[in-house]
Amino acid sequence: MRTFHNIVFAVLCGALVVSCVKDPKFEPTPTTKPANKIIGNADGALSGELIIYVDDATANAWHNASSPTRAGVVAMDAVAAELGVESVRPVFNMAINADKKRERGMHRWFVIEFAEDTPVESVAQRYAAMKEVERVEYAMEFVRPEVNVVPVESLPVTRSDSEPFNDPMLPLQWGLHNEGSSEIFSTAYAGADINAYEAWKYATGNPKVVVAVVDEGVKYTHPDLAANMWTNTAELNGVEGVDDDGNGYIDDIYGVNTIELNGNISWNNRRYDSEGNYTGDVGHGTHVAGIIAAVNNNGEGISSIAGGSGNGDGVRIMSVQIFQESLGADNTRIAAGIEYAADMGAAILQCSWGQPLSWISDSGYEKNTGKALIEAIKYFVECSDNEVMDGGVAIFAAGNEGLNYTCYPGAYNQFISVSAYAPDGLPTGYTNYHYGCNIAAPGGDFEYVDGVLNPNGAILSTVPSETPDVYNNGKTTYGSDYAYMTGTSMACPYVSGVAALALSSAVDHGIRLTNDDLYDIICSSVSDIDHRLYGSKTVYTYRGKVSQIVLDDYRGKMGIGMVDALYAVSGMHGLKRVAASLNTSTYININETISDGKLGIKILDFEIDKETQKRLGIDKVNRFGEHEVYFVCRKPGIGKIKLRYYAGCPKDEYVPDMSGKIVEKEYLIIARENNDRGGWL
C-alpha cells in the first residue's frame, strides 16, 4: 500500500460574510520584502484560500468584529475589498480554552477565502506586503493513503483453550501473537509480534482513555466497535441540529467531520472519477480504529490491543474525520480537528497520514512548509484537556514510499513515527525508515504462494461492510465487517494501541503520567529487530510483482526496536526489570532486588514458562548458591521468571509450614544483543 501526499485543513468556526460597508482606498507600504513572509510556494496549493498569521491587534479586531472582513483595520479592509475577499475565519476555536490558546498565539491564525479564479500567489504577495501580517502559508490538501483491501468473512476459526479471548478471528491476528505458522506467512517468525497475550494479563484497557483517530470517519455503529466509541454526552442527550455544548460543532456525538465542520461522521461516501473509476471511501479509518479498540471477548470478529476484557472496559475511540470520498481536508481543517481532539478530552492522537517531503529538519519544516498544523499538534501534545494524563501523545505513520526518511509531520521530534515489519519480523518492502523513524510495529505483507495470493500476512481488522470494493471498481461492496490491509497506516495504530494500554494500566493503578512519561515508556518498550537484518528478502506487491530488499540497509534504521505491549505495561505492575545480553550469563540475586542486600533471604524455588524459554532461547535456569539464579538468553525479546521465597523465614534455615507466607517476585527479562539497561522505571 502506498500512502501520503499533500494535505490541507480549514477551520472550526463558520465562514463569515463580507460586509456592505464602503471601503477606503489604501495603498500599503511594505515594511519587509513579501517573499520573506511567504512560506513555501504555490505549486499544489488550493485555489481560493490562504492562511495568514496576523499581529495581535488585527487578530483582536477580527475576533470582536461583527463583519471580520471589515474590522476597522484600514489597511486590511482595503486589501480585502481590492481582492474581493469573501470571508475571513479563524483557524482555531476560541470558544473553548481561549486563555490557553491566546497565550500560544493561536488566536492570530486566520483563513482568507476569495474567488477561486484569483491567482493565489498574487493574493499571498499582497498580504505579505502588509505590516499587520507576519506569515503567509498556502493551503494544501492532504490525500488519503492508498490501500489494498482483502475482505474476509468472520469465520468460526477453531479456538484453543490457550486463547485469552473468545473472539473467533484472534488466531489470525499475528501482530498480537505470532507463533510462526507458515499458514499465516511462509516465513513467519515466532515472537515477531507486540506480545499482547502476556500484556493482557495485566491490562486490557480503560474507558477513561480516549484515542482520537484522525482519518476517514470511523463506523461508530460497527458491531465490533460500537461499545467502545467515545460519545459527547451533551450532544447525545441534546437537541438534533443544535450545538448543545457550545463548542462550535452541531451534533458532534462521536467526533467531528473537519470537511463539513460538523458532527456528521461518515464512512460510506461514494465517488467516481470522470472515467467511472471508484475513488470513494475505503474503510481506512474504521480499520485503524479496530486495531486499537475493537471490543474484546464479545465472541465476535477480532480482538484489539486495548479493547477491554468484554466488560465495557475498553479504551474509547473518537472519530476526527479528515478524509471523505476522495477528498481530504486542508491543513487548517486538520489543525481544527486536532484542536477539537485536545479540547474534547483525547489523550492519544492516532494519525496514519503525512507528507513525503524530502528529508528536512524540524525547523526547516516549519520555515518552508507550514506552521499552523504543527501548532495544532503541539497544542494537543502540551495542552490536551483529558482526565488521565498531563498533555497528550501524537503518533504518526512513517509512510509507505520505501524512502529512507519519515513523512512529516510524524518526523517532527516531538511526535512518534512508526515503521512497519512483516510476520517474519523483517522490514516490509514499502515502509519508510531511518531519518525521523522512532519505532517499528506490525504493518503486514501480502505474499504469493504458488501464484496464489495469501492475505494472512496482512493486518486483519474492522471495515464497514457497506463500503464499495475499490478493487472491483466500486461495483460491489465488501460484504464483510472485516478485511486485511497493509501499510505503516496499520503499524501506527499498533503503537497507539500499546500507548493506550500502558496509559490504561497507569489509570488502573492510580498513576497519573505526563506525556513525557508515556513517550519514554513507548520508546523504551521494545524488542530487538536489528539482529536478523542481514542479507536480502523477497517482497511482493498486492498485484504480485516480486522484488528484493537488502536487509542490511535497514539495520539501526527501523527506530529503537519493535514495540512490546508487555514491556509497556509492566512498569505499572511492579515487575522488576532484568537486562540480559545475548549469549552471556544473566544473574538474578533476590536479595538485591527486594532489599538492601543484607537480609539474606533464600530462594525457595523458581518458575519460568515454556513460552519465555522458547522466545528467549533459554535452555535451562540454574541456581547459584542460596540467593541467585542464572541463565543464558540466545534470542532477543522479552519474557518472565518468578522466584519464590518465604516471607518471615529465619535467616539460616527453612522450617516447613512455619516459615511464613510463600511470596513470589516476578521479573521481566529484557534480552538484547548488548543490553546495558532495563528500560523505563
C-alpha positions in Angstrom: 0.0 0.0 0.0 1.3 3.4 -0.9 0.4 6.5 1.2 0.8 10.1 1.9 0.6 13.1 -0.4 -0.2 16.7 0.3 -2.8 17.9 2.9 -5.0 20.8 3.9 -7.4 21.9 6.5 -9.9 24.6 7.2 -11.4 25.9 10.4 -13.8 25.2 13.2 -15.8 28.3 13.1 -18.1 29.0 10.2 -17.4 31.3 7.3 -18.1 35.0 7.8 -19.8 37.1 5.2 -18.5 40.2 3.6 -19.9 43.5 4.8 -21.5 46.1 2.5 -19.6 48.9 4.1 -17.8 51.2 1.6 -14.1 50.6 1.9 -11.5 53.4 1.8 -8.8 53.3 -0.8 -5.5 52.4 0.7 -2.0 51.6 -0.7 0.1 49.8 1.9 3.8 50.5 2.1 5.7 47.2 2.6 7.8 47.1 5.7 9.6 43.9 4.7 10.0 42.0 1.4 6.9 39.9 0.8 8.9 36.9 -0.1 10.4 36.8 3.4 6.9 36.1 4.9 5.5 33.6 2.3 6.1 30.0 3.3 6.7 27.5 0.5 5.4 28.0 -3.0 2.1 27.9 -4.8 2.7 24.6 -6.5 -0.2 22.3 -5.5 -1.8 25.0 -3.4 -5.6 25.1 -3.1 -7.3 27.9 -5.0 -9.4 30.4 -3.3 -7.8 30.1 0.1 -4.8 31.4 2.0 -3.6 31.1 5.6 -2.2 34.2 7.4 -0.8 34.9 10.8 -1.5 38.5 11.9 -0.4 40.8 14.7 -2.3 40.8 18.0 -4.2 44.0 17.3 -5.6 42.8 14.0 -6.5 39.4 15.5 -8.4 41.0 18.3 -10.2 43.3 15.9 -11.3 40.4 13.7 -12.4 38.3 16.6 -14.5 41.1 18.0 -16.0 42.5 14.8 -19.5 41.6 13.5 -18.1 41.6 10.0 -14.5 40.4 10.2 -13.6 41.2 6.6 -14.2 44.8 7.5 -12.9 45.0 11.1 -11.9 48.7 11.1 -8.2 47.9 10.4 -7.9 50.3 7.5 -5.1 48.6 5.6 -6.6 45.2 5.9 -10.1 46.3 5.0 -8.8 48.0 1.9 -6.9 44.9 0.7 -9.9 42.7 1.4 -12.0 44.9 -0.8 -9.4 45.1 -3.6 -9.1 41.3 -3.7 -12.7 40.5 -3.3 -12.3 38.6 -0.1 -15.4 36.6 0.6 -14.7 35.6 4.2 -12.1 35.7 7.0 -12.4 33.0 9.6 -10.2 31.9 12.5 -8.3 28.7 12.2 -8.8 27.8 15.9 -11.9 27.8 18.0 -11.7 30.5 20.7 -15.0 29.4 22.3 -13.0 26.7 24.3 -9.9 27.1 26.3 -9.4 30.6 24.9 -6.9 31.7 27.5 -4.5 28.8 26.8 -4.8 29.5 23.1 -4.2 33.2 23.4 -1.0 32.6 25.4 0.2 30.4 22.5 -0.8 32.9 19.8 -3.3 30.6 18.3 -5.9 33.4 18.0 -3.7 35.1 15.4 -4.2 32.4 12.7 -6.9 33.1 10.0 -8.1 31.7 6.7 -8.8 34.2 3.9 -11.3 33.0 1.3 -11.6 34.6 -2.1 -12.7 33.7 -5.7 -11.1 30.5 -7.0 -10.1 32.2 -10.3 -8.0 34.7 -8.4 -4.3 33.7 -8.6 -3.4 32.5 -5.1 0.2 33.6 -5.4 -0.7 37.2 -6.1 -3.0 37.2 -3.1 -0.2 35.8 -1.0 2.2 38.6 -2.2 -0.4 41.2 -1.5 -1.0 40.2 2.1 2.7 39.5 2.7 3.4 43.2 1.9 1.3 44.3 4.9 2.9 45.1 8.2 -0.1 43.6 10.0 0.7 40.2 8.5 3.6 38.2 9.9 3.3 35.0 8.0 1.6 33.7 4.9 1.0 30.0 4.2 -0.6 28.2 1.3 -3.5 25.8 1.9 -2.5 22.3 0.9 -4.8 19.3 0.7 -3.8 16.0 2.4 -4.7 13.0 0.3 -5.9 9.8 1.9 -3.4 6.9 1.9 -3.9 4.4 -0.8 -4.7 0.9 0.4 -5.0 -2.7 -0.7 -8.0 -4.4 0.8 -9.0 -8.0 1.0 -12.4 -8.6 2.7 -12.8 -11.7 4.8 -15.8 -13.3 6.4 -15.8 -13.7 10.1 -15.3 -17.4 10.1 -15.7 -19.6 13.1 -12.0 -20.2 13.5 -11.1 -23.1 15.7 -10.1 -21.6 19.1 -7.8 -23.4 21.5 -8.1 -23.0 25.3 -4.9 -21.1 25.3 -6.5 -18.1 23.5 -7.1 -15.3 26.1 -10.4 -14.0 24.5 -13.2 -15.7 22.6 -13.1 -13.5 19.5 -13.1 -16.2 16.7 -10.6 -14.4 14.4 -8.0 -13.8 17.1 -5.7 -16.7 15.9 -5.3 -14.9 12.6 -4.0 -11.7 14.2 -0.3 -12.5 14.1 0.6 -8.9 15.2 -0.9 -9.6 18.6 0.6 -13.1 19.0 2.8 -14.8 16.4 3.6 -18.5 16.7 5.5 -18.6 13.4 2.8 -20.5 11.5 3.6 -21.0 7.8 -0.2 -20.8 7.1 -0.1 -17.2 8.2 3.1 -16.4 6.2 5.5 -18.7 4.6 8.5 -17.3 6.5 6.6 -16.3 9.7 8.9 -15.9 12.7 7.7 -16.8 16.2 7.7 -13.9 18.5 7.5 -11.2 15.8 4.5 -9.5 17.5 3.7 -7.0 20.2 3.4 -9.6 22.9 -0.2 -8.8 23.6 -1.2 -12.1 25.2 1.2 -11.5 28.1 0.3 -7.9 28.4 -3.4 -8.7 28.7 -2.7 -10.5 32.0 -2.0 -7.0 33.5 -4.2 -4.6 31.5 -6.8 -4.7 28.7 -8.0 -1.1 28.5 -9.8 1.6 30.4 -12.7 3.7 29.2 -11.2 6.9 30.6 -8.5 6.7 27.9 -9.7 8.3 24.7 -7.8 7.8 21.3 -8.6 10.3 18.6 -8.5 8.6 15.2 -7.7 11.3 12.7 -8.6 9.6 9.4 -11.6 8.6 7.4 -14.7 8.6 9.5 -15.0 5.6 11.9 -18.1 3.5 11.5 -19.5 4.1 15.0 -22.3 1.5 14.5 -19.9 -1.3 13.7 -20.8 -4.4 15.7 -17.2 -4.8 17.0 -16.6 -1.1 17.7 -19.9 0.5 18.8 -19.5 -0.3 22.5 -16.0 1.3 22.5 -16.9 4.6 20.8 -16.4 7.9 22.6 -19.6 9.9 22.9 -20.2 13.6 23.6 -23.0 13.2 26.1 -24.1 16.8 25.8 -24.8 16.3 22.1 -26.0 12.7 22.5 -28.7 13.8 25.0 -29.3 17.2 23.3 -31.5 18.5 20.5 -30.7 17.5 17.0 -29.4 20.3 14.8 -28.3 22.4 17.9 -24.8 23.0 19.2 -25.8 21.8 22.7 -22.4 22.2 24.3 -21.4 25.4 22.6 -18.2 24.1 21.2 -18.8 25.3 17.6 -20.0 22.0 16.2 -23.5 20.7 15.8 -24.3 17.1 16.7 -20.7 16.1 17.3 -21.8 12.9 19.1 -18.9 10.6 18.1 -16.4 13.2 16.9 -16.1 15.8 14.2 -16.1 16.0 10.4 -13.5 18.6 9.6 -14.5 18.9 5.9 -18.2 19.7 6.7 -17.3 21.3 10.1 -20.0 19.4 12.0 -20.6 16.1 13.7 -21.7 14.3 10.6 -19.2 11.4 10.7 -19.4 9.3 7.6 -17.6 6.2 6.2 -19.6 5.2 3.1 -19.2 8.1 0.7 -19.2 7.0 -2.9 -17.4 8.9 -5.6 -16.3 8.0 -9.2 -13.9 9.9 -11.4 -14.7 11.1 -15.0 -13.7 7.6 -16.3 -16.0 5.8 -13.9 -13.3 4.6 -11.6 -14.3 4.4 -7.9 -12.4 6.9 -5.8 -14.6 7.0 -2.7 -14.2 5.8 0.9 -12.3 2.5 1.6 -12.8 2.0 5.3 -9.3 3.1 6.3 -10.4 4.9 9.5 -12.6 2.0 10.7 -9.7 -0.4 10.0 -7.3 1.7 12.1 -9.8 2.0 14.9 -10.4 -1.7 15.1 -6.6 -2.4 15.7 -6.7 -0.1 18.7 -10.1 -0.8 20.3 -12.4 -3.4 18.7 -14.4 -4.9 21.6 -12.5 -7.9 23.1 -14.1 -11.1 24.4 -17.5 -10.4 22.8 -17.5 -13.6 20.8 -17.4 -11.6 17.6 -14.8 -10.9 14.9 -11.4 -9.8 16.1 -9.6 -8.8 19.2 -7.7 -5.5 19.7 -4.9 -4.2 21.7 -6.8 -2.1 24.2 -10.4 -3.1 23.6 -11.1 -4.3 27.1 -12.0 -7.7 28.6 -15.6 -7.8 27.4 -16.9 -5.9 30.5 -17.3 -2.5 29.0 -13.7 -1.6 29.9 -12.1 -0.9 26.6 -10.5 2.4 25.6 -12.7 4.8 23.7 -12.3 5.9 20.0 -13.1 9.5 19.0 -13.5 10.0 15.2 -11.8 13.0 13.8 -12.7 12.8 10.1 -10.3 14.4 7.7 -11.0 12.3 4.6 -14.3 12.0 2.8 -14.9 10.3 -0.6 -11.7 11.1 -2.5 -11.5 14.5 -0.7 -9.0 15.4 2.0 -9.1 18.3 4.4 -6.6 21.1 4.2 -4.0 22.0 6.8 -6.3 24.4 8.7 -9.2 22.0 8.9 -7.0 19.2 10.1 -5.5 21.6 12.6 -9.0 22.4 13.8 -9.8 18.7 14.1 -6.7 18.1 16.2 -7.6 21.1 18.3 -11.0 19.6 18.8 -9.5 16.3 20.0 -7.4 18.2 22.5 -10.3 20.2 23.8 -12.7 17.3 24.0 -10.5 15.0 26.1 -8.5 12.7 23.8 -5.1 11.7 25.3 -3.6 9.9 22.2 -3.6 11.3 18.6 -3.6 8.5 16.0 -2.5 9.8 12.6 -2.0 7.3 9.7 -1.1 10.0 7.1 1.6 12.5 6.3 3.6 14.3 3.6 6.5 12.5 1.9 8.7 15.6 1.8 12.4 15.3 1.1 14.1 15.0 4.4 14.5 18.3 6.2 14.9 19.5 9.8 12.0 20.3 12.1 12.9 24.0 11.8 13.1 23.6 8.1 9.6 22.0 8.0 8.1 25.0 9.9 10.0 27.5 7.8 9.4 26.0 4.4 6.1 24.1 4.6 3.7 25.2 7.3 3.3 26.1 10.9 -0.4 26.2 11.6 -0.7 22.4 11.6 2.3 21.9 13.8 0.9 24.5 16.2 -2.3 22.4 16.5 -0.4 19.2 17.1 1.8 20.9 19.7 -1.3 22.2 21.4 -2.6 18.6 21.6 0.7 17.3 23.0 1.2 20.1 25.5 -2.4 21.1 26.4 -4.7 18.1 25.8 -7.6 18.5 28.2 -8.0 14.9 29.2 -8.6 13.4 32.6 -5.9 10.7 32.7 -2.6 12.3 31.7 -0.8 15.7 31.7 -0.8 16.6 28.0 -1.1 14.2 25.0 0.9 11.9 22.8 0.9 12.2 18.9 1.7 9.1 16.9 2.1 9.1 13.1 2.8 6.5 10.3 6.2 6.7 8.8 4.9 6.4 5.2 4.8 3.7 2.5 7.1 5.0 -0.2 10.1 2.9 0.8 12.1 6.0 1.5 15.0 6.3 3.9 13.2 9.2 5.7 9.9 9.5 7.5 7.0 11.6 6.4 6.2 14.9 8.1 4.7 15.8 10.5 5.5 12.4 12.0 9.2 13.0 11.6 8.9 16.0 13.9 11.0 15.3 17.0 8.1 15.9 19.5 6.0 13.1 17.9 6.4 9.4 17.3 6.8 8.0 13.8 6.2 4.3 13.2 7.8 2.0 10.6 6.3 -1.4 9.6 7.5 -5.0 9.8 6.0 -8.2 8.3 5.2 -11.6 10.1 8.8 -12.6 9.5 9.9 -9.8 11.9 11.7 -8.1 9.0 11.0 -4.7 7.4 8.3 -4.6 4.7 9.2 -3.5 1.2 7.1 -0.4 1.4 8.0 1.0 4.8 9.8 4.3 5.2 12.7 4.1 7.7 15.8 5.8 9.0 15.6 9.6 9.5 12.7 10.6 11.8 11.7 7.0 12.5 11.2 6.1 16.2 9.8 2.6 16.5 8.6 -0.4 14.5 5.3 -2.3 14.6 3.3 -4.9 12.6 2.2 -3.4 9.2 1.8 -6.7 7.4 2.6 -8.0 3.9 0.8 -9.9 1.2 2.6 -12.8 -0.4 2.0 -15.2 -3.3 2.4 -18.9 -2.8 2.4 -20.9 -6.0 0.9 -17.9 -7.7 -2.0 -17.6 -5.3 -2.4 -14.5 -3.0 -2.1 -15.3 0.7 -3.6 -12.3 2.6 -3.0 -13.8 6.1 0.3 -11.9 6.5 -1.5 -8.6 6.2 -3.3 -6.9 9.2 -6.8 -8.1 9.9 -9.2 -5.5 11.3 -12.7 -4.0 11.1 -14.2 -2.3 8.0 -17.7 -1.0 7.0 -19.4 -3.9 5.2 -21.3 -1.5 3.0 -18.2 0.3 1.7 -17.8 -0.3 -2.1 -14.9 -2.5 -3.0 -12.3 -0.3 -4.7 -10.7 -3.3 -6.4 -14.0 -4.2 -8.1 -14.3 -0.6 -9.2 -17.0 0.0 -6.6 -19.4 -2.3 -8.3 -19.8 -4.5 -5.2 -19.4 -3.8 -1.5 -17.0 -5.5 0.9 -20.0 -7.5 2.2 -18.0 -8.2 5.4 -17.2 -6.3 8.6 -13.6 -7.4 8.4 -10.7 -7.1 6.0 -6.9 -7.3 5.5 -4.9 -4.2 4.8 -1.2 -3.5 4.9 0.9 -0.4 5.5 2.5 1.8 8.1 -1.1 3.0 8.4 -1.7 -0.3 10.2 1.6 -0.2 12.1 0.8 3.2 13.5 -2.3 2.1 15.4 -0.4 -0.8 16.9 1.8 1.7 18.7 -1.2 3.9 19.5 -2.9 0.8 21.0 0.1 0.0 23.1 0.3 3.6 24.3 -3.4 3.3 25.2 -2.9 0.0 27.0 0.1 1.4 29.0 -1.9 4.5 29.9 -4.9 2.3 30.9 -2.6 0.3 33.2 -1.5 3.6 34.8 -5.1 4.7 35.3 -6.0 1.3 36.8 -3.3 1.8 39.4 -4.0 5.4 40.2 -0.8 6.7 38.4 -1.0 9.9 36.6 1.6 10.0 33.8 2.9 13.0 32.0 3.1 12.9 28.2 6.9 12.7 28.5 6.4 9.6 30.8 4.3 7.9 28.1 6.7 8.8 25.3 9.5 7.3 27.3 7.5 4.1 28.0 6.7 3.6 24.4 10.2 4.3 23.1 11.8 2.0 25.7 9.2 -0.8 25.4 10.8 -2.6 22.6 12.4 -5.9 21.5 15.3 -6.0 19.1 14.8 -6.0 15.3 18.4 -5.5 14.1 19.9 -8.9 14.9 18.3 -10.5 11.8 18.8 -7.7 9.4 21.4 -9.4 7.2 21.2 -10.5 3.6 18.1 -9.9 1.5 14.4 -10.6 1.4 11.8 -11.3 -1.3 8.8 -8.9 -1.2 5.6 -8.8 -3.1 3.2 -6.1 -4.1 -0.6 -6.7 -3.8 -0.6 -7.4 -7.6 2.1 -10.0 -7.3 5.2 -8.0 -8.5 8.3 -9.6 -7.0 11.4 -7.7 -5.8 14.3 -7.9 -3.3 15.2 -5.6 -0.5 18.6 -5.6 1.1 18.1 -6.0 4.9 21.5 -4.6 5.8 20.2 -1.2 4.6 17.6 -1.2 7.4 19.9 -2.2 10.3 19.8 0.5 13.0 17.3 2.4 11.0 13.9 1.0 11.9 13.7 3.0 15.1 14.7 1.8 18.5 13.1 -1.6 18.0 9.8 -3.5 17.8 7.1 -2.2 20.2 6.2 -4.6 23.0 3.0 -4.3 25.0 4.1 -6.4 28.0 7.1 -4.2 28.5 5.0 -1.1 28.2 2.5 -2.1 30.9 5.0 -3.9 33.2 6.3 -0.8 34.9 2.9 0.0 36.4 2.6 -3.5 37.9 5.7 -3.7 39.9 7.6 -6.1 37.7 11.3 -5.8 38.2 13.3 -5.4 35.0 16.4 -7.6 34.3 18.6 -6.6 31.4 20.1 -9.6 29.6 22.8 -9.6 26.9 22.7 -12.4 24.4 25.0 -15.4 24.9 26.1 -14.1 28.3 25.1 -15.4 31.7 22.5 -13.3 33.4 22.2 -13.4 37.2 19.3 -12.5 39.5 20.1 -12.0 43.1 16.8 -11.9 45.1 18.4 -10.0 48.0 19.5 -7.2 45.7 16.1 -6.8 44.1 13.8 -6.8 47.2 16.0 -5.3 49.8 19.4 -3.6 50.5 21.0 -7.0 50.1 21.6 -7.6 53.8 18.6 -9.7 54.7 19.9 -12.9 53.4 16.6 -14.1 52.0 16.9 -17.5 50.4 15.3 -18.6 47.2 12.8 -21.4 47.7 12.3 -22.3 44.1 11.7 -20.6 40.7 9.3 -20.8 37.7 9.9 -19.9 34.1 7.2 -20.7 31.5 7.9 -22.6 28.3 6.9 -19.6 26.2 9.6 -17.5 27.7 12.2 -20.2 27.3 11.3 -20.6 23.6 11.1 -16.9 22.9 14.4 -16.1 24.5 16.2 -19.3 23.7 16.9 -20.2 27.3 17.9 -23.9 27.7 17.7 -24.0 31.5 17.8 -21.9 34.6 20.5 -22.8 37.2 20.7 -21.9 40.9 23.9 -20.3 42.2 24.1 -20.6 45.9 21.0 -19.7 48.0 20.2 -16.3 46.7 20.8 -16.3 42.9 19.7 -17.9 39.7 21.4 -17.6 36.3 20.6 -18.4 32.7 21.7 -17.6 29.2 19.5 -16.0 26.5 20.2 -17.0 22.9 17.4 -14.8 21.3 16.4 -11.2 21.8 13.0 -10.5 23.3 11.0 -10.2 26.5 9.9 -12.8 29.0 9.2 -13.5 32.6 10.6 -15.6 35.5 9.3 -16.0 39.1 11.3 -16.5 42.2 9.7 -17.8 45.4 10.8 -17.3 49.0 9.3 -17.4 52.5 8.4 -14.1 54.0 9.4 -14.3 57.6 11.8 -17.2 57.1 14.7 -17.4 59.6 17.9 -16.3 58.0 19.7 -19.6 58.3 17.0 -22.3 58.0 13.7 -23.2 56.4 11.1 -24.7 58.7 8.2 -26.3 56.7 4.8 -24.8 57.5 6.4 -22.4 60.0 8.5 -20.2 57.9 5.9 -17.6 56.9 4.0 -16.9 53.7 5.4 -18.0 50.4 5.9 -14.9 48.3 6.5 -14.6 44.6 8.7 -12.0 43.0 8.2 -11.7 39.2 10.9 -10.4 36.9 10.7 -9.1 33.4 13.7 -10.3 31.3 14.7 -7.9 28.5 17.2 -9.6 26.3 19.0 -7.6 23.6 22.3 -8.2 21.8 24.1 -5.8 24.1 21.8 -4.7 26.9 23.1 -2.3 29.5 19.8 -1.0 30.9 16.4 -2.3 31.9 14.3 0.4 30.3 11.7 2.8 31.7 11.0 2.5 35.5 
